Amino acid sequence: MRDDNVDRVLAKNDELVPSSGFTNSVMAAVRREAGTPPPLAFPLWRALPGWVAAAITVALALAGVVREARGSATATEGIAKSVSGVVTAWLAIWARDGGSWILLGLVVSFVAVKLSLRAVSGQR
Amino acid sequence: MQPVANNATGWEAAESYRKRSYVSAAEDQAAVDRVLAGDISAFEELVCRWQKPLVNLAYRFCRDRGRAEDMAQEAFLRAYRSLKKWRRESAFSTWLFALATNLYCSELRRIPARNVPLREAPEPIDSRAIDGGFDEQERERVVRTAVQGLPAKYRETLTLFYFHEMDIAATAQSLAIAEGTVKARLNRGRAILRHKLAKWFSSDWRQAAGDHARR
């Protein structure tokens, strides 16, 4: 088939007229959309203290592991001692530096983030 | 053609949408400003002005009236949600058609249009006849069926090219691709169509050969 025949067929305007209720249907949907409150933004600033507390805890734990590993006499003995030593050191650091408060802060931040995400997804 | 009264805006020019877009650019911008200021009813003016082109464009993609109106409605809804993102570098109609095109292409990929395979189209009645014995309506149906059977990128480009009255720049803007890509896809799409339609319109080459011999 020649290209000009294809052009003629495909260029033909179908002149489809939208149904009489089309505009009303669109405006009803737009008004529903306008009446819906906007989705909540993710509370990044509220989650920040939790992230900071988590980073500090991880840093302290790593510091304890390194300290214990360096203090051991042999490598294998050091590793064995460091594992139990880390746990002991960790608990000691925890008790001394208010680790329970850090843990509480992490839990609160986690709950806040989860609730916020649920609220955002629930809005859609 | 004379303008016809419309119940919402008081007028509807029965001209191509391209001519209408040049006329209505300032009115579109004013309506968008009012919507963004909080006057939702101003959006109805935009709907009334662009409903016919958007529904017709959707119909060219899906060939189903009900689905075309559903897709056009969704396009308007997305336009409303994204009004703040219109940067006014191009006309509102250009932005609206690009948004609608994106939506229609996605929808058609998600749920392809119902299409009768070309092999189930009626056989040519008289292969000796210039047009295979088809009347005009049947010829159009066969051509449109062949277009629907093209790979998505060629089908979308061809559909938009003819919708935009063979304007390559407008087609490129709607698809967000380069004009060279549009031309390449048009050439390739037409080549595939010629191959597909050769069986139904194979006498065309005989006609051309006859014309050449008679010169």
Interface residues (C-beta under 8 A of the other chain):
Chain A: M1 R2 D3 N5 V6 D7 V9 L10 A11 K12 N13 D14 E15 L16 V17 P18 S19 F22 T23 S25 V26 M27 A29 V30 R31 E33 A34
Chain B: A8 S16 I40 S41 F43 E44 V47 C48 Q51 K52 V55 N56 Y59 R60 R65 A68 E69 A72 Q73 F76 L77 Y80 R81 R139 E140 V143 R144 V147 L158 Y162 E165 M166 R190 L193 R194 L197 A198 W200 F201 D204 A208
